[in-house]
Structure formats: structure tokens, C-alpha cells
Amino acid sequence: MSVALLVTIVLVLGAVGYLVGAARSRNVVAGETSKLHSRPGYYGSYVLIWATIPALLVLAAWVFTAPVVIENQIQASIPANERIDMSPTQQGLAVNMVESIARGLRLLTEQEMTQATAGFVRLRPLLAEKGVALAGEGEDWMIGSAQLLNRLTDTSRLWRSIVVLGLSLGGFALAFLQIKARLRARNRVEGVIHAGLVLASTVAILTTIGIVLSMLSETGRFFSEVPPQDFFFGTVWDPRFANAEDPDAAGQFGLIPLLAGTLYIAFVAMLVAVPIGLFAAVYMSEYAGPRFRAIAKPLLEVLAGIPTIVYGFFALITVGPFLRDLSAQISGIATGDVSGFISAQSVLTAGLVMGIMLIPFVSSLSDDIISAVPRSMRDGSLGLGATRSETMKRVILPAALPGVVGALLMTASRAIGETMIVVMAAGIAANLTINPFEPMTTVTVKIVSQLTGDLEFTSPQTLVAFALGITLFFITLALNVYALYIVRKYREQYE
């Protein structure tokens, strides 16, 4: 049976187990469910858990381990005299060839199989007729290995089906027979759910730790070749290829221009997104009528679903040329020189477009936070004679301030991590300037550019991407920690 069919059967058995378990719990007490330790649904869930989770866990383990075991068996089937002369890469290619032949053998008839076993010269035309293309010349021993692969695969699938279905049916029967009035079904079901939640949290934590450790290891390799002070305090970004004749040709890896560009563009974006998004949230939560809110809020949130590459095209085709032409007209009127002082790719262009992209993040998060302020605070302020604007400024916004600040810092983290808009709106030039009308670039852009191409992962030009990544990670981590600090500090004041 295929994996999809096995999963379907196990889930169907689980659903049946839920219904049967709940019905049996009622029958045990003759319909008086008050005598049950738990509700009937917990007894049904108990049977469902035993009928599905053990079987699915074994199935998942089988799916991951069986191909490895079979591949080892196929490598062991390579003749000793052939295996001695093969490198690990050549052995892998040989196994791939065997797998291709094995797929082709399943398409042959019995008469064609008789011809195929005569040798690879007779087999290749038969496989070509079936549409199975082989990457290179094979050997006669590959036919036997391919037949062994098919036998092992069929045996694995057969036993997999037997074991998984046996576990599912056995768990079904075991849980069904255990159903009694005093069975603590709720405790056991909640214990399984608690274990699942702990497992999910552990996976998330371990994933984060794994990402950080992998980046730290590669960053350590980079700093073994480039001094940390040259990276963190360097003002020139020029990662060139190393040259044996010129020791200085390895380039300069100064972080300052990239970090300045990242923070500068994010700052301009926040200048655009925060006022518009926050005022929109205030209006929709406190002033807009239900009909307008039902229309405006979904339309505003459409901006959050637009891919960033579309914003990049918008900046490249519309916003950038518009700012360039506008600056040329202003310069022509003021000085008579029609050359524009704003580049089509600039900090201002990227900040404006990124700010538009961030508006729905600020608006939606702030709207939800403001709406969560207790109604009694509004009514009390209005009852004391305050106007709606005074209530907003002196009661609602202070009460919602921790959440709003947290939302803004999360939005800043989103702006710092943006890539596509910066590439198309601000360029890739690592400039160090305070002029928002000139192009700059960000850390994320250089991470992408350093990891693309034919460079090996042993060169500083590639390893620098991991140093940039871990730097960006700690910047966003610091923002999130600061957001938690602000939330806790003001929450104590207003709650």
C-alpha cells in the first residue's frame, strides 16, 4: 500500500474509533453519563489516539529509515572488485543508475524480462522503448542489483502495511476494551495533548537553536580569516576575490555601510508607515461606522497580501522615476538645471514603498490592540465630560501603549528583514551617506548576493553572509527584547 492510502485507512479507523468509543462509554452506564468519570467524547478521543498516533509514528519512522537501509543493501550488492575502484561519489551514481533500472524493470512484461536478464546491452533498448532514459553506460551486475532493489522495496511496503495496520487495529481494540465507567479518559487524553504541545514547543526551540548554532559555526570560520574589528568597524564593503600576487585583494568586509543602509531605509519606512497606520487604526476603531469599517479594513489588509516583489516593481517602474522626474522639475524651476537631485534608486524610494507595505501591519495590529481596551474606560471618560479626542489621547492610547509599542517594534523587525524592495528600489551599492536621495543597500541584500554564484563555502566572500545573518539576528532579537520590556513596564502602570 502507498503511504497516502495507509494514512487514510488509519485516519478512518481513528474516526470510527471515536464514534465507537463514545457509544461504548454510554452503553457501559446504560445511558446515565453522569456515572462516567469523563464525558463520552473523551472516551472516543482515547480510542482515536490509540488507533492513530502509534501507527502514524511507526509509519513516519519507516518512511525515513527504510530507504536508507535499502540503499545500504544496494551498495553492499556492488561486486567487491567494482566497489574497490569506486569513490563515494561514483558509488552514489551507481546506486542512482540501479534505481533507474529498477523503475524500468517494473514496466517490462515477462517476455521482456527474460530478454533483459541477458545483459545490459539487451536491457537498454527495452527501457528506452518504455521511456526510461539512463544517464550513462551501465554494467551487467546492475540488473541483479535492480531486481534486488525491487524485491526489497516490495518487501518493505508489505511489512510496512502489515505493521502499521496491525498497530492501528491493535490500538483500536486495546483502547476499546479498556473503556469502563471509572476510566480516567479525560486525564489520559489531556496528557497526550500536553505531550504534543510540549513536543511542538521543543521542536520550535530546537529549530531556533539549530539555526543559531549553524550560523555561529560558519561565522567562526569567517572570523578566523577576517579580524572581527575589521568587520564590525569597517567602513568599506568591497569583497573581492583573493589573489596570490596581491595579499590585499581578498577585499574589505566593513559592516558599517550595510548596517547604516538597513537602519536608514527602515527608519524612512517607519516614518511613512507609523503615522498613516496608527491614525488609520484610531479612526477605524473609534470613529468609523460599522459599514465603513467592514469595507475599509479588508481593503487595507489587502496590502499585506501583496508579494514584496510586486512592491519592488512598483518602486522600480513608478515611484523611483516619479521622484527622479519631480526632482528634475524642482531643480529646473529653482536653478535652471534640469538634472534631478533624487536618484531613481534611493533610500527615499525604498523607504516610501516599504512604508506603504508596512501600513497594514501597523494598522491591523494597532486596531486590534486599541479595540481590546475595556469599554468601561471609554464610558467612564466620556461620562466625566471628556470629548472623544480627549478620551483617545488621555485614556485609550495610554492604556494601549504597551501593545502599540510592541506592534511598532515588530513592524521595525519586518522592515529590517526586507530584501526584494531594497534590491529594486535602493540598489546594491554599499554606500555610506546621510543623503536620502542617494542609493544604499542593506544587510539582507548582501546576504543574498554573497550566497549566489559559484563561490565555495570555504571562501571569506561566502562565509561573510553568515556573519551578516547572525548580526541581523541579534539586532532583531534586541528589538523584540526591548518590545517585551516596554510592554511589561507600561502594563504595570495602566492595568
N, C-alpha and C positions, 0 to 999 in steps of 0.2 A: 504494500500500500504506500501511496505517496504521503509525504508529511502533511500536506493540506487535508487529505482525507482522514488521516489519523486524528488530527486536531479537531476536525468537525465531529467525528464519532465521539471523541472524549467529551467535547462540549455538549453534545446531545445527551450523552449519558449523565453528565452533570445536571443538565436541566431536568431530565426525568427524575434523577435522584432528589432534586429539590422538591418536586411535586410529591413524589412517593414518600419522602421523609416527613414532610409536613402532614400528609394524610395519615401516616402511621402514628405520628405523635397524637393525633386526635383520636384515632381508634384505640390506642392504649388506655386512654382515660374515658373512653366511651363518650367523647364529645365534650366532657367537662374540662375545658382547657385551663381552668383556674387551678387544677391539681398539678399541672405541669410546672416544672422548675423554670422553663423558658417559654417564650412564645413559639407557636408552631413553625414560624419562619426560620427560627434559629436551628431547629432540628433539620429542616430542609437544607439550610445552608451547610450544616455539618456533613450531611451526606454528599452534597455537591463538592465540598472541599476535598473529601477523601476520594471522590471519584475523578477529580480533575487534577489537582495540584501534584500529587506524586507522579502520576502518569506523564504530565506535561514536563515536569522537571527531568525525568528519565529520558524523555524524547529529546529535550534540548541538549542534554549531555551526550546522547547517542549521535545526534546530528553533528556535533562539533568534534567528537572523538573518532567516530567510525572512519571518516575519510583519511585521517592521519594514520590510523592503524593499517588501513588498506594500502595506502601509499608506501608505507614501510615494507609491507609484504611484497609489493611490486618491485621495489628497489632490491629486495633480497632475492627476487627471482631473476635478476640480471645475471647472466653467466659470470663466473668468477674471473675468467680471463678478460672479459669485456669490462667489468667493473674496475679492475686494477688500473686500466689505462684511462678511465674517465675522471674528470674533475667533478666537483659537486654541481657545477652549472650544467655540464654535459649529462649528468645523471638526471637532473631535473628536466632537461629537454627530452631525454629518452622516455621518461615517465609520461610526459605530455604526448609524445608520439603514441605510446601504448594506449593512453586514454582515447585518443582519436580513433585508433584502430578498433578498440573495444566498442565505441559507439557505432562504427560502421559494421562490425560483425552482427550486431543486433538487427540490421536491416537486410541481411542476406538470407536467402532460402536455404533449405537443407542441401540441395544440389550445389548451390554456390559455395556453401561452407566446405563441402568436400573439395572443391577446386581451390578454395582459399588456403586450406591447410597444406597444400603442395608447396607453398613458399611465398615470400613477399612479392616476387615478380608476378605471380598469378593473382595475388590479392589486390594489388594497387589498381589495376583496371576495373576490377569489380567494385571497389569502393568509389572510384571516380564516377562510375555509372549511377551510383546511389547518391551522388552529390557530396561525398565526403572527401575533402581535399586534405592531403597530407603535406606538412611543411617541408619535409626533406626525405632523403632516402632512408628506408628502414632496413632492419635485419630480420632474418627468419625467426630468431628467438622471440621477437616482439609479438608474433602471433600467439605463441603459447602464453606469454605474459598477459596479452589482452584477453584471452579466454579465461585465465585465472582471475583477472580483474572483474570480468562479468560474473563469474561464479561467486567470488567474494561479495560483490555488490548485491547480488540476488539473495545470498545467504543472510547478509546484514539486514536487508529490508524485511526478509521473512521473520527473523528473530526480533527485529525491532517491532514489527506489528504484533507478534505474539506477546512480547514482554509488556508493551505499552497497553494493549487491550486487556491483558491479564491483570495488570496493576489497576487499571480503571475499574474493571468488573470486581476485582477483589476488594478494592477500597469501597466500592458501592455496597457490596454485600456486608463487609465488616461494619461499616457505619450504620447500615440499615438494621442489622441485628442488635446493635448496641442501644437503639432507641428505647428508652424507658422513661417513666414519669419523672424520676429524680435525676436523670442525666443532665449534667450542667452544660447543656449545649451552648448557651449564650457565652459562658466563660471561655469555652474552647474556641468558639468561632471568633470572639473578640481577641483571644490570644493569637490566633493565626493572623488576623488583621493587624494586630500590633506588631507582630514579627515582620509582616510585609512592609509596614510603614518604616520600621527600623532599617530594613534592608534597602528600601528606596533612599532613605536619608544617607545610609552608609555608602551606597553607590555614588550619590551626588558628591559626598565629601571626598571619597577616594578618587573620583574623577578630577576634582579640583586639585587635590594633592598631586596626582599623577601629572597633570598639565604643568603645575609649577615646578615639580622636580625635573621633568624632562627639559623644560626651558632653562632651569638653573644649570643643569649639566652642560648643555650646549653653550650657555653664557660663560661658564667657567672655562671652556675651551677657547672661547673668543678672547677672554681677558688674559689667557696665558700667552697670547700672541700680541695683543694690543693693551697697553697700560690703561687701567681704569680711569686715571686722571685725564688722559688724552681723549677718552670717550665722553666722560661726563662734563668736562670743562672745555672741550674743544669747540672752536667757533667756525670751523671749516668742515664741510661734508664733501669729500672727494674720494670715494672708494675706488681706486684704480687697481688694475691687475699688477701683481708683483712682477718685478723684472730683476733677473740675476745681476745684470750690469748696473742697475741703479737701485740700491737698497731703499731709497726713499719712495720708490714707485709703488709701494704697497698701498699708498693712499692715506687719507686722513678721515677719521671717523668721528667728527665732532657732533655731539648730540644737541648742542645749544640751538643751531638753526632749525632743526626739526621740531624740537620742543617748543621753541618760540612760535613757529608757524602753527603747531597744533593748538596751543593755548590762545593765540591771536584769533584764528578763524573760529574757534569755539566761543570766544568772547563776543565777537561780532554776531555770531548766530544767536547767542543768548540775548543780546541787546534787541534783536528782532523778535525772537520767539516769546520771551518772558512778558513784555508789556501786552502784546496782542493776545497771547494765550491766556494770561491772567485776567485781563479785562473781559475777554470773551467768557471765561468761566464765571466771573462775577455777574455778568449780565444774564447768562443763561440760568444760573442757579437762583438769582434773587429778583430779577426784573422781567425776564421773558415770560410770556404766557405759555400755557401747555402746548398749544398748537404750534407756535413758533419754535419752541424747544424741540418738539418731536420732529420737526423738519430740519432745523439748523444743526442740531448736534450730530445726527448721522452724516450730513453733508460735510461738516467739519472733520469728522473722523475718517472720511474717505481719503484725506491727505495722508493718513498714517499707513494706508494700504498700498500707496503708490511705490513701486520699486525705486530704489535710490538711483539706479542707472537712468531712469526717466527724468528725475530731477537733474541729473548731470547733463543730459541732452538739453533740457530746458535752460540750464545755465549757459551751456556752450552756444546754443543757437539763438536764444532770445535775450537773456539778462546781460550776458557779457557784451555782445555787440551793442545793445541798447545803452549801457553805461559808457562804453567807449565813444559812441556817436554823440551822446549827450555831453560828455566832457569836451568833445571836439567843438560842439556848437558854443558851449560856455566859453571855452578858450578863444574861439574866433570872435565872439562878441566883446570879450574883455581885452584881448591883446592883439587881435587880428591874425593870430597863428591858429590855424585850424587843426593842428595836431592835438589829439586828445591826451589828457593827463591821467586817464584811468585805463589800464590795460584790460583787454577783454578777459584775460585770465588774471584774477587778482584776489586778494584777501576779501575785498568788499563783495565781489561777485559770489565767491564761495560762501561767505557768511550770510548774505541775503537769502540765497537759495536754501542753505542748510537751516536757516531760521524759519523759513516757510515750512520746511519738512518737520520741524520740531514743534510747530504751533499746536497740532492736535495732541501731542504728548503732554504739553503743559496744560492745555485747556481741559482735556479729559480727566487727568489726574487731579487738577485743582478743583474742577467741578465736583467730582466725587467727594473730595475732602471737605469742601465748603458745604455741600449738601448733608454731610454727616454731622454737622454741628447741631446739637439738640434744638428742637423747635422752641423749647421753653426759654432759651436765651434770647431768641429773636423777639418772642412775645413779651418777655419782661422788659427789654429795652424799649420796644415800641409803646408798651403800657406806661412807661415812665416819661413819655413825651418826646423821645428821640425820633429823628427822622430816619428814613430808610438808609440814607447815605451815612448818617452818623452811626446807625446800628452796624452797618457793614464795616466802617473804619474802626470803630472802638470796641466792638463786641465780637462779630463773626470772624473777621480776619485775624485778630489776636488769638482767638480760640483755634482757628485752623492753621495758624502759622507753622507749627511743627511739621504737619503733613505737607504743607505747601513747600516749605524749605527742602524737605526730603525729596519731593517731586522735582523740584528745580535742580537739585544736585544729581538726581538720576538722569534728568534730561542732559545735564552737562556731560555726564559719562557717555551718554549716547552720542553727543556731538564730538567728543574726543575720539571715539572709535570709528567715525565715519571715514570712508575711503573713496567711493566712486565719485561723489560730488566734488571732492577736493581734486581728484585727478583731472576732471574735465573742466572745473571752474577756476582752480587756482594753479594748475600746472604741477610740474615735478621738480622745479628749480628750488634747491635748498638755499634760499636767500635769507639773510639776517637783516631785517629792516623794520622800521616802525611805520612806514608809509603803507596805509591800507589799499592804496591804488596800484601796488606792485604785486607780482606773483610771489607766493611762498608755497611750501608744501608741509606735510605732516608726517608724523612717525608711521602711521599705518600705510601711507603710500610707499614709503621706502621699504617697509617690511615686504610688501608685495613685490616691488621691483627687485629687491635683493634675492628673493626666493624663486624668481622666474629666470629662465635661461639655462645654460649648460654648465654653470659653475658647480663644482663639487662641494659637499658639506664640510670639507676639511679646510676650506679657504676662509680667511677673515671676511672677504666680501659677502659670503653667505652666512657665516656664523653671527655676523653683526645683527642679522634680523632677529635672532633670539634675544640678544641684549636689548634691542629696541622693544621687543614684545614684553619682556619681563619688566622693563621700565614703565611701559604703558599700563601693565597690570597693577603695579604698585601705586601708580597715580590714581587710577580708578578705584582701587581699594581704599586709598586715603580719602577720596571724596565720599565713598559710602560710609566709612567710619565717622567722618565728620557729620554726615547727614544723621546718623544714629545719635550722635552726641547732641546735635541741635534739637532733634525730636524729644529726646529724654529731658533735656534741660527745660524746654518751654512747656512740655506736657505737665511737669510737676507744678508749673506756675498757673496753668489755666484749667487744670482738672480738679 
